Amino acid sequence: MTGRETREERAERRLVHRAFERLTGRGGAPLLYAMMADTPVGILGLAAGASGLRRLEYTEGEDAFLAHLLALFPDRPVERSAALDAVRRELDRYFAGRDLSFATRVDLSDVTPFQQRVLRETAKVPAGHVLTYTEVATRAGRPRAARAAGNALHDNPVAIIVPCHRVLRGDGSLGGYGGGLAAKEWLLRHEGAIV
């Protein structure tokens, strides 16, 4: 998920990483992050590692998102990067209604195997369609675990890309949503799932 860098930028990055590692004890590959402050559903923070997008979260702002990343990944350096511009462009196309699907690779290694199954099944729900929590739980192999499926969706680390907003209660009501019900309703209307 890294972009092209000049030789000088690579040298500067190595220097910063060595200094950061000496000062903090945090080493290894950095977690890259970017912000989207002007979306129709609020401020979004994005973070990616070498294996794909690890976080797409609703946030109050950059400071709050950065503090959250440092708490979640205490052993890794975290740095702002233009390497996430492709994901930002994909989200811009989505919000503009030009393309409601995503090709961004996601890394779900931070969640349990059951949560991964729930999120993978949710990722298969096309724009303009919805499932219930029970249907998602059934597709994930645990038909009686609707509440656990709901919790897995609430803890979705890559909102919108893995479209947990497309899952509703059995009675057709919105249920919950980590980004707030106004954002969930906007996303569903934007996709044509509700009028």
C-alpha positions, 0 to 999 in steps of 0.5 A: 500500500505504499506509493512511489518515493524518491531516493531522498524521501526513502532516506528521510523515512529511514532516518525518521524510523531509526530515530523513532525506534530509538526514542519509543522502542516501536519498530517494524513496518509503519502503519500508514494513515490518512484522513478524510474530513469532508465526507457526507457522513463525517470525518473518516480516518484510514489506516493500512499496513502491508497486507491491506486496509486495517481501519476505516473509522468514524472519528472526531478528528485527526488527533483522536484517530491518531491517539486511537491508532497508537493505543490499538497498535502500541508496538508500531510506528504510525505515520501520515502518508499519501500512500492511501490516496487510492483508497481516498479516491475510491471513497470519493467515487463512492460518495459521488455515486459514480461507483458503489463497489470497492476494490480495496484490499482489507486486512481483518487479522485484528478480529476473531475468526467468527468476526472475520466470517461475519465481515466476509459474508457482509462484504458480499452484500451488494449495494442496494441490498440488505440482510438481517443480523440473523441472515448474516449469522446464518451465512457465517455458520452460526444461525442462532448467533444474531446478537454476536453477529451484530456485535461483530458488525459493530466492531467492524474495523473497516466500515463502509468498505465492509458494508455493515450498514447493509445489515438491519434488524429482523423487523426492518428497522436500522438497528445500530451503527458505529457511525451513528444512525444518521450515517447508516440511513444516509449510506442506505439511501445513497445506495438505493436500499431505502427511499 
